[in-house]
Amino acid sequence: MANKRSYCWGLNDNGQIGDGTSGSENNRFSPTESLFLRPVQNRYIY
């Protein structure tokens, strides 16, 4: 991505996404910016 930010998606039961939320109601099915990985310039998170 051109903005050099990290994005995650998937299960978020324990806050794995890193956007400050947790719980299965906050699972992310599309790329969501991970606030905990700034300013790291990862492109993919598996």
mmCIF file of the N, C-alpha and C atoms, coordinates in Angstrom:
data_MODEL
# 
_entry.id   MODEL 
# 
loop_
_atom_site.group_PDB 
_atom_site.id 
_atom_site.type_symbol 
_atom_site.label_atom_id 
_atom_site.label_alt_id 
_atom_site.label_comp_id 
_atom_site.label_asym_id 
_atom_site.label_entity_id 
_atom_site.label_seq_id 
_atom_site.pdbx_PDB_ins_code 
_atom_site.Cartn_x 
_atom_site.Cartn_y 
_atom_site.Cartn_z 
_atom_site.occupancy 
_atom_site.B_iso_or_equiv 
_atom_site.pdbx_formal_charge 
_atom_site.auth_seq_id 
_atom_site.auth_comp_id 
_atom_site.auth_asym_id 
_atom_site.auth_atom_id 
_atom_site.pdbx_PDB_model_num 
ATOM 1   N N  . MET A 1 1  ? 0.830   -1.174  0.000  1.00 0.00 ? 1  MET A N  1 
ATOM 2   C CA . MET A 1 1  ? 0.000   0.000   0.000  1.00 0.00 ? 1  MET A CA 1 
ATOM 3   C C  . MET A 1 1  ? 0.878   1.242   0.000  1.00 0.00 ? 1  MET A C  1 
ATOM 4   N N  . ALA A 1 2  ? 0.449   2.222   -0.668 1.00 0.00 ? 2  ALA A N  1 
ATOM 5   C CA . ALA A 1 2  ? 1.250   3.417   -0.832 1.00 0.00 ? 2  ALA A CA 1 
ATOM 6   C C  . ALA A 1 2  ? 1.393   4.230   0.444  1.00 0.00 ? 2  ALA A C  1 
ATOM 7   N N  . ASN A 1 3  ? 0.475   4.076   1.401  1.00 0.00 ? 3  ASN A N  1 
ATOM 8   C CA . ASN A 1 3  ? 0.550   4.890   2.612  1.00 0.00 ? 3  ASN A CA 1 
ATOM 9   C C  . ASN A 1 3  ? 1.480   4.311   3.673  1.00 0.00 ? 3  ASN A C  1 
ATOM 10  N N  . LYS A 1 4  ? 2.078   3.151   3.434  1.00 0.00 ? 4  LYS A N  1 
ATOM 11  C CA . LYS A 1 4  ? 3.068   2.519   4.312  1.00 0.00 ? 4  LYS A CA 1 
ATOM 12  C C  . LYS A 1 4  ? 2.525   2.235   5.710  1.00 0.00 ? 4  LYS A C  1 
ATOM 13  N N  . ARG A 1 5  ? 1.252   1.907   5.808  1.00 0.00 ? 5  ARG A N  1 
ATOM 14  C CA . ARG A 1 5  ? 0.647   1.536   7.074  1.00 0.00 ? 5  ARG A CA 1 
ATOM 15  C C  . ARG A 1 5  ? 0.385   0.042   7.085  1.00 0.00 ? 5  ARG A C  1 
ATOM 16  N N  . SER A 1 6  ? 0.211   -0.521  8.267  1.00 0.00 ? 6  SER A N  1 
ATOM 17  C CA . SER A 1 6  ? -0.034  -1.956  8.414  1.00 0.00 ? 6  SER A CA 1 
ATOM 18  C C  . SER A 1 6  ? -1.524  -2.206  8.572  1.00 0.00 ? 6  SER A C  1 
ATOM 19  N N  . TYR A 1 7  ? -1.997  -3.225  7.870  1.00 0.00 ? 7  TYR A N  1 
ATOM 20  C CA . TYR A 1 7  ? -3.411  -3.584  7.921  1.00 0.00 ? 7  TYR A CA 1 
ATOM 21  C C  . TYR A 1 7  ? -3.543  -5.049  8.282  1.00 0.00 ? 7  TYR A C  1 
ATOM 22  N N  . CYS A 1 8  ? -4.578  -5.372  9.071  1.00 0.00 ? 8  CYS A N  1 
ATOM 23  C CA . CYS A 1 8  ? -4.843  -6.738  9.506  1.00 0.00 ? 8  CYS A CA 1 
ATOM 24  C C  . CYS A 1 8  ? -6.319  -7.038  9.312  1.00 0.00 ? 8  CYS A C  1 
ATOM 25  N N  . TRP A 1 9  ? -6.646  -8.330  9.246  1.00 0.00 ? 9  TRP A N  1 
ATOM 26  C CA . TRP A 1 9  ? -8.036  -8.756  9.200  1.00 0.00 ? 9  TRP A CA 1 
ATOM 27  C C  . TRP A 1 9  ? -8.126  -10.159 9.750  1.00 0.00 ? 9  TRP A C  1 
ATOM 28  N N  . GLY A 1 10 ? -9.314  -10.547 10.144 1.00 0.00 ? 10 GLY A N  1 
ATOM 29  C CA . GLY A 1 10 ? -9.542  -11.882 10.678 1.00 0.00 ? 10 GLY A CA 1 
ATOM 30  C C  . GLY A 1 10 ? -10.171 -11.834 12.055 1.00 0.00 ? 10 GLY A C  1 
ATOM 31  N N  . LEU A 1 11 ? -9.930  -12.888 12.848 1.00 0.00 ? 11 LEU A N  1 
ATOM 32  C CA . LEU A 1 11 ? -10.494 -12.971 14.188 1.00 0.00 ? 11 LEU A CA 1 
ATOM 33  C C  . LEU A 1 11 ? -9.893  -11.902 15.090 1.00 0.00 ? 11 LEU A C  1 
ATOM 34  N N  . ASN A 1 12 ? -10.693 -11.443 16.035 1.00 0.00 ? 12 ASN A N  1 
ATOM 35  C CA . ASN A 1 12 ? -10.254 -10.391 16.942 1.00 0.00 ? 12 ASN A CA 1 
ATOM 36  C C  . ASN A 1 12 ? -10.695 -10.688 18.372 1.00 0.00 ? 12 ASN A C  1 
ATOM 37  N N  . ASP A 1 13 ? -10.895 -11.967 18.694 1.00 0.00 ? 13 ASP A N  1 
ATOM 38  C CA . ASP A 1 13 ? -11.398 -12.354 20.011 1.00 0.00 ? 13 ASP A CA 1 
ATOM 39  C C  . ASP A 1 13 ? -10.563 -11.778 21.150 1.00 0.00 ? 13 ASP A C  1 
ATOM 40  N N  . ASN A 1 14 ? -9.263  -11.745 20.980 1.00 0.00 ? 14 ASN A N  1 
ATOM 41  C CA . ASN A 1 14 ? -8.358  -11.257 22.026 1.00 0.00 ? 14 ASN A CA 1 
ATOM 42  C C  . ASN A 1 14 ? -7.602  -10.008 21.615 1.00 0.00 ? 14 ASN A C  1 
ATOM 43  N N  . GLY A 1 15 ? -8.156  -9.253  20.684 1.00 0.00 ? 15 GLY A N  1 
ATOM 44  C CA . GLY A 1 15 ? -7.504  -8.012  20.255 1.00 0.00 ? 15 GLY A CA 1 
ATOM 45  C C  . GLY A 1 15 ? -6.382  -8.216  19.258 1.00 0.00 ? 15 GLY A C  1 
ATOM 46  N N  . GLN A 1 16 ? -6.381  -9.342  18.524 1.00 0.00 ? 16 GLN A N  1 
ATOM 47  C CA . GLN A 1 16 ? -5.297  -9.656  17.601 1.00 0.00 ? 16 GLN A CA 1 
ATOM 48  C C  . GLN A 1 16 ? -5.134  -8.623  16.486 1.00 0.00 ? 16 GLN A C  1 
ATOM 49  N N  . ILE A 1 17 ? -6.192  -7.942  16.106 1.00 0.00 ? 17 ILE A N  1 
ATOM 50  C CA . ILE A 1 17 ? -6.132  -7.000  14.986 1.00 0.00 ? 17 ILE A CA 1 
ATOM 51  C C  . ILE A 1 17 ? -5.268  -5.792  15.328 1.00 0.00 ? 17 ILE A C  1 
ATOM 52  N N  . GLY A 1 18 ? -5.292  -5.352  16.564 1.00 0.00 ? 18 GLY A N  1 
ATOM 53  C CA . GLY A 1 18 ? -4.447  -4.230  16.965 1.00 0.00 ? 18 GLY A CA 1 
ATOM 54  C C  . GLY A 1 18 ? -5.074  -2.878  16.710 1.00 0.00 ? 18 GLY A C  1 
ATOM 55  N N  . ASP A 1 19 ? -6.412  -2.827  16.632 1.00 0.00 ? 19 ASP A N  1 
ATOM 56  C CA . ASP A 1 19 ? -7.066  -1.533  16.428 1.00 0.00 ? 19 ASP A CA 1 
ATOM 57  C C  . ASP A 1 19 ? -7.723  -1.015  17.703 1.00 0.00 ? 19 ASP A C  1 
ATOM 58  N N  . GLY A 1 20 ? -7.385  -1.624  18.839 1.00 0.00 ? 20 GLY A N  1 
ATOM 59  C CA . GLY A 1 20 ? -7.916  -1.174  20.117 1.00 0.00 ? 20 GLY A CA 1 
ATOM 60  C C  . GLY A 1 20 ? -9.231  -1.821  20.508 1.00 0.00 ? 20 GLY A C  1 
ATOM 61  N N  . THR A 1 21 ? -9.732  -2.761  19.709 1.00 0.00 ? 21 THR A N  1 
ATOM 62  C CA . THR A 1 21 ? -10.968 -3.460  20.031 1.00 0.00 ? 21 THR A CA 1 
ATOM 63  C C  . THR A 1 21 ? -10.671 -4.930  20.285 1.00 0.00 ? 21 THR A C  1 
ATOM 64  N N  . SER A 1 22 ? -11.637 -5.626  20.870 1.00 0.00 ? 22 SER A N  1 
ATOM 65  C CA . SER A 1 22 ? -11.529 -7.070  21.036 1.00 0.00 ? 22 SER A CA 1 
ATOM 66  C C  . SER A 1 22 ? -12.931 -7.647  21.127 1.00 0.00 ? 22 SER A C  1 
ATOM 67  N N  . GLY A 1 23 ? -13.037 -8.949  20.985 1.00 0.00 ? 23 GLY A N  1 
ATOM 68  C CA . GLY A 1 23 ? -14.321 -9.623  21.035 1.00 0.00 ? 23 GLY A CA 1 
ATOM 69  C C  . GLY A 1 23 ? -14.753 -10.077 19.659 1.00 0.00 ? 23 GLY A C  1 
ATOM 70  N N  . SER A 1 24 ? -15.484 -11.188 19.625 1.00 0.00 ? 24 SER A N  1 
ATOM 71  C CA . SER A 1 24 ? -15.885 -11.758 18.339 1.00 0.00 ? 24 SER A CA 1 
ATOM 72  C C  . SER A 1 24 ? -16.797 -10.823 17.561 1.00 0.00 ? 24 SER A C  1 
ATOM 73  N N  . GLU A 1 25 ? -17.492 -9.902  18.237 1.00 0.00 ? 25 GLU A N  1 
ATOM 74  C CA . GLU A 1 25 ? -18.330 -8.943  17.514 1.00 0.00 ? 25 GLU A CA 1 
ATOM 75  C C  . GLU A 1 25 ? -17.496 -7.916  16.755 1.00 0.00 ? 25 GLU A C  1 
ATOM 76  N N  . ASN A 1 26 ? -16.174 -7.888  17.033 1.00 0.00 ? 26 ASN A N  1 
ATOM 77  C CA . ASN A 1 26 ? -15.273 -6.967  16.352 1.00 0.00 ? 26 ASN A CA 1 
ATOM 78  C C  . ASN A 1 26 ? -14.322 -7.678  15.389 1.00 0.00 ? 26 ASN A C  1 
ATOM 79  N N  . ASN A 1 27 ? -14.673 -8.895  14.952 1.00 0.00 ? 27 ASN A N  1 
ATOM 80  C CA . ASN A 1 27 ? -13.874 -9.556  13.928 1.00 0.00 ? 27 ASN A CA 1 
ATOM 81  C C  . ASN A 1 27 ? -13.834 -8.674  12.694 1.00 0.00 ? 27 ASN A C  1 
ATOM 82  N N  . ARG A 1 28 ? -12.716 -8.670  11.990 1.00 0.00 ? 28 ARG A N  1 
ATOM 83  C CA . ARG A 1 28 ? -12.550 -7.803  10.822 1.00 0.00 ? 28 ARG A CA 1 
ATOM 84  C C  . ARG A 1 28 ? -12.495 -8.649  9.561  1.00 0.00 ? 28 ARG A C  1 
ATOM 85  N N  . PHE A 1 29 ? -13.415 -8.405  8.668  1.00 0.00 ? 29 PHE A N  1 
ATOM 86  C CA . PHE A 1 29 ? -13.510 -9.170  7.425  1.00 0.00 ? 29 PHE A CA 1 
ATOM 87  C C  . PHE A 1 29 ? -12.916 -8.422  6.239  1.00 0.00 ? 29 PHE A C  1 
ATOM 88  N N  . SER A 1 30 ? -12.431 -7.220  6.474  1.00 0.00 ? 30 SER A N  1 
ATOM 89  C CA . SER A 1 30 ? -11.723 -6.454  5.453  1.00 0.00 ? 30 SER A CA 1 
ATOM 90  C C  . SER A 1 30 ? -10.528 -5.793  6.144  1.00 0.00 ? 30 SER A C  1 
ATOM 91  N N  . PRO A 1 31 ? -9.515  -5.405  5.377  1.00 0.00 ? 31 PRO A N  1 
ATOM 92  C CA . PRO A 1 31 ? -8.315  -4.816  5.988  1.00 0.00 ? 31 PRO A CA 1 
ATOM 93  C C  . PRO A 1 31 ? -8.640  -3.613  6.880  1.00 0.00 ? 31 PRO A C  1 
ATOM 94  N N  . THR A 1 32 ? -8.101  -3.641  8.088  1.00 0.00 ? 32 THR A N  1 
ATOM 95  C CA . THR A 1 32 ? -8.294  -2.597  9.080  1.00 0.00 ? 32 THR A CA 1 
ATOM 96  C C  . THR A 1 32 ? -6.913  -2.156  9.549  1.00 0.00 ? 32 THR A C  1 
ATOM 97  N N  . GLU A 1 33 ? -6.688  -0.861  9.647  1.00 0.00 ? 33 GLU A N  1 
ATOM 98  C CA . GLU A 1 33 ? -5.371  -0.386  10.063 1.00 0.00 ? 33 GLU A CA 1 
ATOM 99  C C  . GLU A 1 33 ? -5.055  -0.829  11.483 1.00 0.00 ? 33 GLU A C  1 
ATOM 100 N N  . SER A 1 34 ? -3.871  -1.371  11.677 1.00 0.00 ? 34 SER A N  1 
ATOM 101 C CA . SER A 1 34 ? -3.407  -1.790  12.994 1.00 0.00 ? 34 SER A CA 1 
ATOM 102 C C  . SER A 1 34 ? -2.651  -0.640  13.636 1.00 0.00 ? 34 SER A C  1 
ATOM 103 N N  . LEU A 1 35 ? -3.204  -0.099  14.701 1.00 0.00 ? 35 LEU A N  1 
ATOM 104 C CA . LEU A 1 35 ? -2.583  1.035   15.382 1.00 0.00 ? 35 LEU A CA 1 
ATOM 105 C C  . LEU A 1 35 ? -1.330  0.630   16.147 1.00 0.00 ? 35 LEU A C  1 
ATOM 106 N N  . PHE A 1 36 ? -1.248  -0.647  16.569 1.00 0.00 ? 36 PHE A N  1 
ATOM 107 C CA . PHE A 1 36 ? -0.108  -1.111  17.348 1.00 0.00 ? 36 PHE A CA 1 
ATOM 108 C C  . PHE A 1 36 ? 1.141   -1.339  16.501 1.00 0.00 ? 36 PHE A C  1 
ATOM 109 N N  . LEU A 1 37 ? 0.997   -1.428  15.200 1.00 0.00 ? 37 LEU A N  1 
ATOM 110 C CA . LEU A 1 37 ? 2.150   -1.696  14.344 1.00 0.00 ? 37 LEU A CA 1 
ATOM 111 C C  . LEU A 1 37 ? 2.728   -0.440  13.702 1.00 0.00 ? 37 LEU A C  1 
ATOM 112 N N  . ARG A 1 38 ? 2.230   0.713   14.039 1.00 0.00 ? 38 ARG A N  1 
ATOM 113 C CA . ARG A 1 38 ? 2.809   1.946   13.506 1.00 0.00 ? 38 ARG A CA 1 
ATOM 114 C C  . ARG A 1 38 ? 4.171   2.170   14.122 1.00 0.00 ? 38 ARG A C  1 
ATOM 115 N N  . PRO A 1 39 ? 5.129   2.741   13.503 1.00 0.00 ? 39 PRO A N  1 
ATOM 116 C CA . PRO A 1 39 ? 5.217   3.030   12.074 1.00 0.00 ? 39 PRO A CA 1 
ATOM 117 C C  . PRO A 1 39 ? 5.884   1.922   11.282 1.00 0.00 ? 39 PRO A C  1 
ATOM 118 N N  . VAL A 1 40 ? 5.810   0.684   11.756 1.00 0.00 ? 40 VAL A N  1 
ATOM 119 C CA . VAL A 1 40 ? 6.403   -0.448  11.044 1.00 0.00 ? 40 VAL A CA 1 
ATOM 120 C C  . VAL A 1 40 ? 5.798   -0.549  9.655  1.00 0.00 ? 40 VAL A C  1 
ATOM 121 N N  . GLN A 1 41 ? 6.604   -0.847  8.658  1.00 0.00 ? 41 GLN A N  1 
ATOM 122 C CA . GLN A 1 41 ? 6.135   -0.851  7.284  1.00 0.00 ? 41 GLN A CA 1 
ATOM 123 C C  . GLN A 1 41 ? 5.945   -2.272  6.760  1.00 0.00 ? 41 GLN A C  1 
ATOM 124 N N  . ASN A 1 42 ? 5.192   -3.089  7.497  1.00 0.00 ? 42 ASN A N  1 
ATOM 125 C CA . ASN A 1 42 ? 4.873   -4.435  7.018  1.00 0.00 ? 42 ASN A CA 1 
ATOM 126 C C  . ASN A 1 42 ? 3.859   -4.336  5.899  1.00 0.00 ? 42 ASN A C  1 
ATOM 127 N N  . ARG A 1 43 ? 3.910   -5.277  4.976  1.00 0.00 ? 43 ARG A N  1 
ATOM 128 C CA . ARG A 1 43 ? 2.935   -5.290  3.908  1.00 0.00 ? 43 ARG A CA 1 
ATOM 129 C C  . ARG A 1 43 ? 1.877   -6.362  4.121  1.00 0.00 ? 43 ARG A C  1 
ATOM 130 N N  . TYR A 1 44 ? 2.255   -7.486  4.712  1.00 0.00 ? 44 TYR A N  1 
ATOM 131 C CA . TYR A 1 44 ? 1.319   -8.585  4.920  1.00 0.00 ? 44 TYR A CA 1 
ATOM 132 C C  . TYR A 1 44 ? 1.510   -9.147  6.304  1.00 0.00 ? 44 TYR A C  1 
ATOM 133 N N  . ILE A 1 45 ? 0.408   -9.541  6.934  1.00 0.00 ? 45 ILE A N  1 
ATOM 134 C CA . ILE A 1 45 ? 0.461   -10.190 8.224  1.00 0.00 ? 45 ILE A CA 1 
ATOM 135 C C  . ILE A 1 45 ? -0.280  -11.497 8.098  1.00 0.00 ? 45 ILE A C  1 
ATOM 136 N N  . TYR A 1 46 ? 0.393   -12.588 8.427  1.00 0.00 ? 46 TYR A N  1 
ATOM 137 C CA . TYR A 1 46 ? -0.209  -13.918 8.299  1.00 0.00 ? 46 TYR A CA 1 
ATOM 138 C C  . TYR A 1 46 ? -0.611  -14.432 9.652  1.00 0.00 ? 46 TYR A C  1 
# 
